[in-house]
Amino acid sequence: METTENSNNTMVFVENLNVIFGDKQIVQDVSFNVEEGEIIGMFGISGAGKTTIIRVLTCQIDKKNWSGNVLVTGLNPSKKGNHSKILSNIGYVPQLELLNLYFELNPMVNVEIFTSTYGMDKKEAKSTAEKLFNILDIPQDTWKKRVKKMSGGEKKRLSMAIGLIHNPKVLFLDEPTTGVDASKRYDILSYLKKLNQQLNTTMFIITHDLEAALICDKCAILREGKLLEFDSPQNLINSLPSNGLVARISIENLNQEIINTIQKYPFTEKVLRVGNETIEVLMEDFEDSLPKLMKFLFENNLKVYSMSRDVANFRRYFQIRIQEEEEIENRLNNSEILNGGDNP
């Protein structure tokens, strides 16, 4: 995948990144470009390579294990002399708050301990912390109480504030919505967007939570060390048949045989099972093809409970893209088996 030319606004530049440990290649020829102020979502199941890429960007992997052209805030992490400057330019919010918070101390003392490693003036640190606490709606009556007394959402927001306290150019967040009640996930994402807009901080969100795409400018989809896609969520959705328009159809006694029959129908591009008796169908020339599909269903005596039109979301795009890659891999594996069977 090609990157655009590196510019003064580029915060992270990655070209042909490969990471190898022993005889195992973890990341394969990954390239992307991130501009100042962008929010990047890095999506993929465990083993996709998300964390390994971030470890390269944050100077945690020895140069002997990776190759490629990488710049973080204009500095090359392959040179150890750049590490301290890169680390001062970036922030990191771990998945577990206990990794960067002292639970027995209050938020302000946590700030003092963290900023002391950057040599920040105490008055400046306090002023910055109060600004961040107010942006993140951390209640003022908790600022001098022990962290362990705070709610889960407050701890998560405090962890974000600590990651931003030294005004980094790039902030890396590892699973920021993990450990938060489902009802609070959108709150955390909203706070991240708010921080991004007010501070213009470039952000990387490393996550399994596909809803995070709602606040991302670009989404990276990774599988087995390969970067499958890197684009805006809307552009990815628009690349689907009919710009992502889907027919959501509920069918009585839905089974795989029915799905296969619909999949083979000439107007059908993709059929996804999204419930016990519900499918989503993508078609080219959606407006013209939908009536023909419905006629086909009725002619085949399939009882349709309901049909509605919708537009695919990023979750659906991700599902389709990963499924396509798995199908390609299966075809290649089957071809190798057949070719191997011809050998004496």
C-alpha positions as CSV (number, residue, x, y, z in Angstrom):
1,M,0.0,0.0,0.0
2,E,1.4,3.4,-1.0
3,T,2.0,6.3,1.3
4,T,1.7,9.9,0.4
5,E,4.8,12.2,0.4
6,N,6.0,13.0,3.9
7,S,5.2,16.6,4.9
8,N,5.6,19.0,7.8
9,N,2.2,18.1,9.0
10,T,3.0,14.4,9.1
11,M,3.1,13.0,12.6
12,V,3.8,9.3,11.8
13,F,5.2,8.0,8.5
14,V,5.5,4.2,7.9
15,E,6.8,2.7,4.7
16,N,7.4,-1.0,4.0
17,L,7.5,-1.9,7.7
18,N,8.5,-5.5,8.4
19,V,8.9,-7.1,11.8
20,I,10.5,-10.5,12.3
21,F,11.2,-12.4,15.5
22,G,13.3,-15.5,14.7
23,D,11.7,-17.2,11.8
24,K,8.3,-15.7,12.3
25,Q,7.2,-12.6,10.4
26,I,4.8,-10.6,12.6
27,V,4.3,-7.5,10.4
28,Q,4.5,-7.7,6.6
29,D,5.2,-4.7,4.4
30,V,3.0,-2.2,6.1
31,S,2.8,1.4,4.9
32,F,0.6,4.4,6.1
33,N,0.8,8.1,6.7
34,V,-0.8,10.0,9.6
35,E,-1.3,13.8,9.6
36,E,-1.3,16.1,12.6
37,G,-4.7,16.1,14.4
38,E,-6.0,12.8,12.9
39,I,-7.5,10.0,15.0
40,I,-6.4,6.7,13.7
41,G,-8.2,3.4,14.6
42,M,-6.2,0.2,14.4
43,F,-8.6,-2.7,14.1
44,G,-8.0,-6.4,14.0
45,I,-8.3,-9.6,16.0
46,S,-5.5,-10.8,18.4
47,G,-2.4,-11.5,16.4
48,A,-3.2,-9.0,13.6
49,G,-0.1,-7.0,14.3
50,K,-1.6,-3.9,15.9
51,T,0.4,-3.9,19.1
52,T,3.7,-4.8,17.3
53,I,3.4,-1.8,15.0
54,I,2.7,0.5,18.0
55,R,5.8,-1.0,19.8
56,V,7.9,0.0,16.8
57,L,6.5,3.5,16.8
58,T,7.1,3.8,20.6
59,C,10.7,2.6,20.5
60,Q,10.0,-0.7,22.2
61,I,11.4,-3.1,19.5
62,D,15.1,-3.3,18.7
63,K,16.0,-2.3,15.2
64,K,17.5,-5.7,14.5
65,N,13.9,-7.1,14.5
66,W,12.4,-4.6,12.1
67,S,13.1,-2.9,8.7
68,G,11.5,-0.1,6.8
69,N,11.3,3.7,6.8
70,V,9.6,4.9,10.0
71,L,9.3,8.5,11.3
72,V,7.5,9.5,14.5
73,T,7.2,13.3,14.9
74,G,9.9,13.5,12.2
75,L,12.3,11.3,14.1
76,N,13.5,7.8,13.2
77,P,13.1,5.2,16.0
78,S,15.8,3.0,14.4
79,K,18.4,5.5,16.0
80,K,18.6,5.0,19.7
81,G,19.8,8.6,20.0
82,N,16.2,9.7,19.0
83,H,14.4,7.6,21.6
84,S,14.3,10.1,24.4
85,K,13.0,12.8,22.1
86,I,10.4,10.6,20.5
87,L,9.2,9.5,24.0
88,S,8.9,13.1,25.1
89,N,6.8,13.8,22.0
90,I,4.3,10.9,22.6
91,G,1.9,9.8,25.3
92,Y,0.6,6.4,26.1
93,V,-2.6,5.3,27.8
94,P,-2.5,1.6,28.7
95,Q,-5.4,-0.8,28.7
96,L,-5.3,-1.3,32.5
97,E,-5.2,1.9,34.6
98,L,-3.2,0.2,37.3
99,L,-0.2,0.3,34.9
100,N,0.0,4.1,34.9
101,L,-1.9,5.2,38.1
102,Y,-1.1,4.9,41.8
103,F,-4.4,3.8,43.3
104,E,-3.5,4.7,46.9
105,L,-2.7,8.3,45.9
106,N,-5.0,11.1,44.8
107,P,-5.1,12.4,41.1
108,M,-3.0,15.5,41.8
109,V,-0.2,13.5,43.4
110,N,-0.3,11.1,40.5
111,V,0.2,14.2,38.2
112,E,3.1,15.4,40.3
113,I,4.9,12.0,40.2
114,F,4.3,11.6,36.4
115,T,5.4,15.2,35.5
116,S,8.5,15.0,37.6
117,T,9.9,12.5,35.1
118,Y,9.6,15.2,32.4
119,G,11.0,18.0,34.6
120,M,7.8,19.9,34.4
121,D,7.3,22.9,36.7
122,K,4.8,22.0,39.5
123,K,2.7,25.0,39.0
124,E,2.5,24.4,35.2
125,A,1.7,20.7,35.8
126,K,-1.1,21.6,38.2
127,S,-2.6,24.1,35.8
128,T,-2.4,21.6,32.9
129,A,-4.0,18.9,35.0
130,E,-6.9,21.1,36.0
131,K,-7.5,22.0,32.4
132,L,-7.5,18.4,31.4
133,F,-9.6,17.3,34.4
134,N,-12.2,19.9,33.4
135,I,-12.3,18.9,29.7
136,L,-12.7,15.3,30.8
137,D,-15.4,16.1,33.4
138,I,-13.4,14.6,36.3
139,P,-15.3,15.9,39.3
140,Q,-13.4,18.4,41.4
141,D,-14.3,16.7,44.6
142,T,-12.3,13.6,43.5
143,W,-9.1,15.5,42.7
144,K,-7.7,15.1,46.3
145,K,-9.3,11.7,47.0
146,R,-7.5,8.4,46.5
147,V,-7.8,7.0,43.0
148,K,-9.2,3.7,44.2
149,K,-12.3,5.6,45.3
150,M,-13.0,6.8,41.8
151,S,-15.5,5.1,39.5
152,G,-14.3,3.0,36.5
153,G,-15.1,5.7,34.1
154,E,-13.3,8.4,36.2
155,K,-10.2,6.2,36.4
156,K,-10.2,5.8,32.6
157,R,-10.5,9.5,32.1
158,L,-7.7,10.2,34.7
159,S,-5.5,7.7,32.8
160,M,-6.1,9.8,29.6
161,A,-5.3,13.0,31.4
162,I,-2.0,11.5,32.7
163,G,-1.1,10.4,29.2
164,L,-1.7,14.0,27.9
165,I,-0.2,15.9,30.8
166,H,3.1,16.7,29.0
167,N,1.3,17.9,25.9
168,P,2.4,15.1,23.6
169,K,2.1,15.4,19.8
170,V,0.9,11.9,19.4
171,L,-1.2,9.9,22.0
172,F,-1.4,6.1,21.8
173,L,-4.4,4.5,23.5
174,D,-4.6,0.7,24.1
175,E,-8.2,-0.5,24.2
176,P,-9.6,2.7,25.8
177,T,-13.1,1.3,26.1
178,T,-12.1,-2.0,27.8
179,G,-13.3,-2.4,31.4
180,V,-16.0,0.3,31.0
181,D,-19.7,-0.4,31.2
182,A,-21.2,-0.8,27.7
183,S,-23.4,2.3,28.4
184,K,-20.2,4.3,29.0
185,R,-18.2,3.3,26.0
186,Y,-19.6,6.1,23.9
187,D,-18.8,8.6,26.6
188,I,-15.2,7.6,26.5
189,L,-15.1,7.9,22.7
190,S,-16.8,11.3,23.0
191,Y,-14.2,12.5,25.5
192,L,-11.4,11.4,23.1
193,K,-13.0,13.3,20.3
194,K,-13.3,16.3,22.5
195,L,-9.7,16.2,23.5
196,N,-8.6,15.8,19.9
197,Q,-10.7,18.8,18.8
198,Q,-9.5,21.1,21.7
199,L,-5.8,20.0,21.8
200,N,-5.3,19.0,18.2
201,T,-3.5,15.9,19.5
202,T,-2.9,13.1,17.0
203,M,-4.3,9.8,18.4
204,F,-3.9,6.1,17.7
205,I,-6.7,3.9,19.1
206,I,-5.6,0.3,19.3
207,T,-8.8,-1.7,19.8
208,H,-11.2,-4.6,19.2
209,D,-14.1,-2.2,19.6
210,L,-15.3,-1.5,16.1
211,E,-17.6,1.3,17.4
212,A,-14.4,3.4,17.9
213,A,-14.6,4.0,14.1
214,L,-17.3,6.5,14.8
215,I,-14.6,9.1,15.9
216,C,-11.8,8.0,13.6
217,D,-10.5,10.0,10.6
218,K,-8.8,6.9,9.2
219,C,-9.2,3.2,10.0
220,A,-6.4,0.6,9.6
221,I,-7.7,-2.9,9.2
222,L,-5.0,-5.5,9.9
223,R,-5.0,-9.3,9.6
224,E,-2.1,-11.6,10.3
225,G,0.4,-8.8,10.1
226,K,-0.9,-7.4,6.8
227,L,-2.5,-4.0,6.4
228,L,-5.7,-4.7,4.4
229,E,-7.1,-1.2,4.3
230,F,-6.2,2.3,5.5
231,D,-8.8,5.0,4.7
232,S,-11.7,6.9,6.2
233,P,-14.6,4.8,7.5
234,Q,-17.0,6.5,5.0
235,N,-14.7,5.8,2.0
236,L,-14.4,2.2,3.1
237,I,-18.2,1.8,3.3
238,N,-18.7,3.6,0.0
239,S,-16.4,1.0,-1.7
240,L,-19.1,-1.6,-1.0
241,P,-21.7,-2.4,-3.8
242,S,-24.1,0.5,-4.2
243,N,-22.1,2.6,-1.7
244,G,-23.0,0.2,1.1
245,L,-26.8,0.1,0.7
246,V,-28.1,-3.1,2.3
247,A,-31.4,-4.9,2.3
248,R,-32.1,-6.4,5.8
249,I,-34.5,-9.3,5.3
250,S,-36.0,-11.6,7.9
251,I,-36.9,-15.1,6.5
252,E,-38.8,-17.9,8.2
253,N,-36.6,-21.0,9.0
254,L,-33.5,-19.3,7.6
255,N,-30.7,-21.8,7.1
256,Q,-27.4,-22.1,5.2
257,E,-29.1,-23.7,2.1
258,I,-31.4,-20.6,1.8
259,I,-28.4,-18.3,2.2
260,N,-26.5,-20.2,-0.5
261,T,-29.5,-19.9,-2.9
262,I,-29.7,-16.2,-2.4
263,Q,-26.0,-15.8,-2.7
264,K,-26.1,-17.5,-6.2
265,Y,-28.9,-15.2,-7.4
266,P,-27.4,-13.0,-10.2
267,F,-28.1,-9.7,-8.6
268,T,-26.6,-10.6,-5.2
269,E,-23.0,-9.5,-4.3
270,K,-22.9,-10.4,-0.6
271,V,-25.1,-12.2,1.9
272,L,-24.4,-11.8,5.6
273,R,-26.2,-13.6,8.4
274,V,-26.8,-11.0,11.1
275,G,-29.4,-12.8,13.2
276,N,-31.2,-16.2,13.7
277,E,-33.6,-15.4,10.8
278,T,-32.1,-12.2,9.4
279,I,-29.7,-11.5,6.6
280,E,-28.2,-8.4,5.0
281,V,-27.9,-8.4,1.2
282,L,-25.6,-6.1,-0.8
283,M,-26.3,-5.7,-4.5
284,E,-25.0,-3.6,-7.4
285,D,-27.7,-1.2,-8.8
286,F,-29.5,-1.5,-5.5
287,E,-32.7,0.3,-6.5
288,D,-33.2,-1.9,-9.6
289,S,-32.0,-5.1,-8.1
290,L,-34.0,-5.1,-4.8
291,P,-37.5,-5.6,-6.4
292,K,-36.1,-8.5,-8.5
293,L,-34.6,-10.1,-5.4
294,M,-37.9,-9.8,-3.5
295,K,-39.7,-11.4,-6.5
296,F,-37.2,-14.2,-6.5
297,L,-37.7,-14.9,-2.8
298,F,-41.5,-15.0,-3.2
299,E,-41.2,-17.3,-6.2
300,N,-39.2,-19.7,-4.2
301,N,-41.9,-19.8,-1.5
302,L,-39.7,-18.2,1.2
303,K,-41.7,-16.5,3.9
304,V,-40.4,-13.0,4.4
305,Y,-41.2,-11.5,7.8
306,S,-39.8,-8.1,7.1
307,M,-37.6,-6.1,4.8
308,S,-35.9,-2.8,5.4
309,R,-33.2,-0.7,3.7
310,D,-30.2,0.6,5.5
311,V,-26.6,1.6,5.0
312,A,-23.8,-0.6,6.1
313,N,-21.7,0.6,9.1
314,F,-18.0,0.1,9.7
315,R,-18.7,-3.1,11.7
316,R,-20.3,-4.6,8.7
317,Y,-17.5,-3.4,6.4
318,F,-14.9,-5.0,8.7
319,Q,-16.8,-8.3,8.7
320,I,-17.0,-8.3,4.9
321,R,-13.3,-7.4,4.4
322,I,-12.0,-10.0,6.8
323,Q,-14.4,-12.6,5.3
324,E,-13.0,-11.8,1.8
325,E,-9.5,-12.3,2.9
326,E,-10.3,-15.6,4.6
327,E,-12.0,-16.8,1.3
328,I,-8.9,-15.8,-0.7
329,E,-6.7,-17.7,1.7
330,N,-8.9,-20.8,1.6
331,R,-8.8,-20.8,-2.2
332,L,-5.1,-20.6,-2.2
333,N,-4.7,-23.3,0.4
334,N,-7.1,-25.6,-1.6
335,S,-5.2,-24.9,-4.8
336,E,-1.9,-25.8,-3.1
337,I,-3.4,-29.1,-1.8
338,L,-4.7,-29.9,-5.3
339,N,-1.4,-29.1,-7.0
340,G,0.4,-31.0,-4.4
341,G,-1.8,-34.0,-5.0
342,D,-0.6,-34.1,-8.6
343,N,2.9,-34.8,-7.5
344,P,4.1,-38.4,-7.4
